[in-house]
Amino acid sequence: MKTVRGYHTSRPIFGERVPQAIQNIVIKEYCGKNNLKYLLSKGEYSFNNSYFILINILNELNGIDGIVCYSLFQLPSNNIIRTKIINQIIEKDKEIHFSLENLSLKNHQDLYQIETLFKIKLHLWDCPKENLLLE
């Protein structure tokens, strides 16, 4: 059984706020369904563009098999920073899971799907909203 550290956030994810207690429930259920030993989640600071806790978890990967995030969209929207984090996980032969989307990234082959979904979300976020079209 692989051991993973949970990771959740206290700030909105693309404008949606999800209570940390709910995030932990989703993470815990994902771990149960995927036979992962769940270590309690660490919560990211609420400052915009703060990934201090995520970086801290990355530095602790030697004792565990990976990270399980509440959502893929907790990762940095900055492509360079996101790629650096993902590559660090892959280079250490670890895993990162995204419980809400029911996805995992274990190698470079998984990266294409993850990056495609992330880029779609970024582009959709920039699209005009329905209420703006009606004005």
Secondary structure by P-SEA (a helix, b strand, c coil): cbbbbbbbbccccccccccaaaaaaaaaaaaaaacccccbbbbcccccccaaaaaaaaaacccccbbbbcccccccccaaaaaaaaaaaaaacccccccccccccccccaaaaaaaaaaaaaaaaaccccccccc
